[in-house]
């Protein structure tokens, strides 16, 4: 018996999740990645353990994921974020067949089969367009809090068109729209729609599915979710804490890893 942890070391944030032997979440935390991802990962894990009222010594297994997954000391193994997001999403919504994950600086469309295994994926990690960084820059240009961008987008009614989703050029376009007197609501709506259209390019590469789950920090943006649902033509699942789904998947894999080791040890000892 023991606890299991997953750490998702992303470009902007580190997420950590601690589970028990049933896979139930006991504690989770998010920390800014900063310049030294190893320290940030430890901070996130420490905070998650505190919420779980546990100590590092209580961990039976630890799996890391994300771009900085190899930098975390004490890990049992590291696993790609594609696999971890699929594992976490399937556990939360078992009928999921397509996962749309939009993080700080990349976005993914992941197809999974009935057995939960990844069958195809498409990823954009070369450009920040439509990602969390994109929305951070746009919120600053609109002079609103990032958390307000989504709700303001839901109030937009005028279908403005952005000629680009490049973060740098889109910011210039927004400045021009502000000078023209366009409302924040209409501009926020246009930004969410542009980001959703960008992500749909990935979805079209892997194919639409009957049940879709949206994960990643951008899933907290109601305007983006509404825009992606309009393009999908269906309602999508959004986890209560979409930002930690990758870390949760890593923790579930850690649990599977520990169970496999226990089964192997029992067989070796004749138990």
C-alpha positions in Angstrom: 0.0 0.0 0.0 1.1 3.6 -0.6 0.5 6.8 -2.4 1.3 7.6 -6.0 2.2 10.8 -7.7 2.4 12.3 -11.1 4.2 15.5 -12.1 3.5 17.4 -15.4 6.4 19.7 -16.0 5.0 22.2 -18.6 6.6 25.2 -20.2 4.7 27.7 -18.0 3.5 25.6 -15.0 4.3 22.5 -13.1 1.3 20.4 -12.0 1.4 17.6 -9.4 -1.2 15.1 -8.3 -1.2 12.6 -5.4 -3.5 9.6 -5.5 -4.2 6.6 -3.3 -4.3 3.0 -4.4 -7.8 3.4 -5.9 -6.7 6.3 -8.1 -8.7 8.9 -6.1 -7.1 12.3 -6.0 -5.9 13.2 -2.5 -4.1 16.4 -3.3 -3.0 18.5 -6.3 -1.1 21.7 -6.9 0.1 24.0 -9.7 3.3 26.1 -9.6 4.9 28.4 -12.1 7.7 26.6 -13.9 10.2 29.5 -13.8 13.8 29.2 -14.9 14.5 26.0 -13.0 11.9 23.4 -13.7 13.4 20.9 -11.2 12.8 23.3 -8.3 9.3 24.1 -9.6 8.4 20.5 -9.9 9.5 19.8 -6.3 7.5 22.8 -5.1 4.4 21.5 -6.9 4.8 18.0 -5.5 5.5 19.3 -1.9 2.3 21.4 -2.1 0.2 18.4 -3.4 1.6 16.2 -0.6 0.7 18.8 2.0 -2.9 18.9 0.7 -2.9 15.1 0.8 -1.6 15.3 4.4 1.3 13.0 3.3 5.1 13.1 3.0 7.5 12.2 0.2 8.3 9.0 2.1 4.7 7.9 1.7 5.0 7.7 -2.1 5.2 4.2 -3.5 5.8 5.5 -7.1 6.3 8.7 -9.0 5.9 9.2 -12.8 6.8 12.5 -14.6 5.5 13.9 -17.9 5.8 17.1 -19.8 8.7 18.8 -21.6 10.8 18.8 -18.4 10.0 15.3 -17.3 13.6 14.1 -17.3 14.7 16.8 -14.9 12.8 15.5 -11.9 14.8 13.5 -9.4 13.5 10.4 -7.7 11.1 9.5 -10.5 10.4 5.9 -11.3 9.8 6.6 -14.9 8.9 9.3 -17.3 6.0 9.1 -19.8 5.0 11.3 -22.8 2.3 13.9 -22.2 0.2 12.4 -25.0 -0.1 9.1 -23.0 -0.7 10.9 -19.7 -3.4 13.2 -21.0 -5.2 10.2 -22.6 -4.9 8.2 -19.4 -6.2 11.0 -17.2 -9.1 12.0 -19.6 -10.3 8.4 -20.0 -10.3 7.9 -16.2 -12.5 11.0 -15.8 -14.7 10.4 -18.8 -14.5 6.7 -19.9 -16.3 7.2 -23.2 -13.8 9.9 -24.4 -12.5 9.1 -27.9 -10.9 12.5 -28.6 -8.9 14.8 -26.3 -8.2 18.4 -27.1 -5.4 19.7 -24.9 -4.4 23.3 -25.0 -1.6 24.2 -22.6 0.7 27.2 -22.1 2.6 27.0 -25.3 1.3 24.0 -27.3 -1.9 22.3 -28.3 -2.7 18.7 -29.1 -5.6 16.6 -30.6 -5.4 13.0 -29.3 -7.5 10.1 -30.6 -8.0 7.1 -28.3 -9.6 3.7 -28.8 -12.2 1.9 -26.7 -9.3 0.4 -24.7 -8.0 3.8 -23.8 -4.9 3.5 -25.9 -3.7 6.4 -28.2 -4.4 5.6 -31.8 -3.4 8.9 -33.4 -2.4 12.5 -32.4 -1.5 15.8 -33.9 0.5 18.4 -32.0 1.4 22.1 -32.5 4.5 22.9 -30.4 6.2 25.2 -32.9 4.0 28.3 -32.4 2.2 29.8 -29.3 -0.8 30.8 -31.4 -4.1 29.8 -29.7 -2.3 28.6 -26.5 -2.2 29.9 -22.9 0.6 32.3 -23.8 -1.5 33.7 -26.7 -4.4 34.5 -24.4 -2.1 36.0 -21.8 -0.7 38.5 -24.4 -4.2 39.3 -25.7 -5.6 39.9 -22.2 -2.8 42.4 -21.6 -3.5 44.1 -25.0 -7.2 44.3 -24.0 -6.2 45.6 -20.5 -8.3 43.0 -18.7 -7.5 40.1 -16.4 -6.8 36.8 -18.1 -9.6 35.2 -16.1 -12.1 37.8 -17.5 -11.3 37.1 -21.1 -13.5 34.0 -21.4 -16.6 35.5 -19.7 -16.3 38.7 -21.8 -16.0 36.6 -25.0 -19.4 35.0 -24.2 -20.9 38.5 -24.4 -19.5 39.2 -27.8 -22.0 39.4 -30.7 -20.2 41.0 -33.6 -18.3 38.5 -35.8 -14.9 40.2 -36.1 -12.3 38.5 -38.2 -8.6 38.3 -37.3 -6.3 37.8 -40.3 -3.7 35.9 -38.2 -3.4 33.8 -35.1 0.3 34.6 -34.7 0.7 36.0 -31.2 2.8 39.0 -32.3 0.7 40.1 -35.2 -2.6 39.3 -33.5 -1.6 41.7 -30.7 -1.0 44.4 -33.3 -4.4 43.7 -34.9 -6.1 44.0 -31.5 -4.4 47.3 -30.9 -5.9 48.4 -34.2 -9.3 47.2 -33.3 -9.2 49.1 -30.0 -8.3 52.3 -31.9 -11.4 51.7 -34.1 -13.6 51.5 -31.0 -14.5 47.8 -31.1 -15.8 46.5 -27.8 -13.7 44.2 -25.6 -16.4 41.6 -25.7 -16.3 41.4 -29.5 -12.6 41.3 -29.6 -12.4 38.6 -26.9 -15.0 36.6 -28.9 -12.9 36.9 -32.1 -9.7 35.8 -30.3 -11.4 32.7 -28.8 -12.9 31.8 -32.2 -9.5 32.2 -33.9 -7.8 30.0 -31.3 -10.5 27.4 -31.6 -10.2 27.4 -35.4 -6.4 26.9 -35.0 -7.0 23.8 -32.8 -9.6 22.4 -35.1 -6.9 22.1 -37.8 -5.3 19.5 -35.4 -8.7 17.8 -34.8 -9.3 17.5 -38.6 -5.9 15.7 -38.9 -6.8 13.0 -36.4 -10.6 12.9 -37.1 -13.6 13.9 -35.0 -15.1 11.5 -32.5 -18.4 10.9 -30.7 -17.2 12.1 -27.3 -14.7 14.9 -26.8 -12.9 16.0 -23.7 -11.0 19.4 -23.4 -8.0 19.6 -21.1 -5.2 22.0 -20.3 -5.3 25.4 -18.7 -7.0 27.0 -21.7 -10.1 24.8 -21.0 -10.7 27.2 -18.1 -11.6 29.8 -20.7 -15.3 29.6 -21.2 -15.2 31.6 -24.4 -12.7 29.2 -26.0 -14.7 26.1 -24.9 -17.9 27.6 -26.3 -16.1 28.4 -29.6 -14.6 24.9 -29.9 -18.0 23.4 -29.2 -19.6 25.4 -32.0 -17.0 24.2 -34.4 -17.3 20.6 -33.2 -21.1 20.7 -33.3 -21.4 19.1 -29.9 -20.9 19.7 -26.2 -17.4 18.7 -24.9 -16.5 17.3 -21.5 -14.5 19.8 -19.4 -12.9 18.4 -16.1 -13.4 20.3 -12.9 -9.6 20.9 -12.9 -8.6 20.7 -16.6 -5.0 21.9 -15.9 -4.0 18.8 -13.9 -5.3 16.1 -16.2 -1.8 15.3 -17.5 -0.4 15.0 -14.0 -3.4 12.9 -12.9 -2.7 10.6 -15.9 0.9 10.3 -14.8 -0.2 9.5 -11.2 -2.5 6.7 -12.6 0.4 5.3 -14.6 2.5 5.4 -11.4 -0.2 3.4 -9.7 -0.2 0.9 -12.5 3.6 0.7 -12.4 3.5 0.0 -8.6 0.8 -2.6 -9.0 2.8 -4.3 -11.8 5.9 -4.4 -9.6 3.9 -5.8 -6.7 2.4 -8.5 -8.9 5.9 -9.4 -10.2 7.4 -9.6 -6.7 4.5 -11.7 -5.5 4.9 -14.1 -8.4 8.7 -14.3 -7.9 8.2 -15.2 -4.2 5.4 -17.7 -4.9 2.8 -15.4 -3.3 
